[in-house]
């Protein structure tokens, strides 16, 4: 998928409900769905009934636009990516598997162990820190993208 593919994903501004009908957005969301299904299967031991987060994260909040926009615009570049207020989803693992340095921060203290388990189950390096985004320790090199 090329950088800035499709007019819907090659603009700034508010997302519109009509964007969901875009063939480009549908294609990217299918790709995200496939990766998410694979990720949930590989991390099955994490997804117990007591776990408070659903494995189906694409269609919650604004992620159906957010993740598709990020993926479309990062497909031809590699860099350091911060998911601030990350919670726990498949998305930073996808970005890391595509050659990016994926960093996540969230103030929830329970997520550290969840990330450790997911990293062990997938073999994918994602750097998680328990921190609010304003207090995330950074190197001097810039972020390619910050997903909030």
Secondary structure, DSSP 4 states (H G I P E B T S, - for coil): --TT-SSTTSS-S---GGGGG-HHHHHHHHHHHHHHHHHHHHTGGG--TT-SS-S--TTSTTHHHHHHHHHHHHTT---EEEEET--S-SHHHHHHHTT-EEEEEES-TTHHHHHHHHHHHH---EEEEES-GGG----SSPPSEEE-
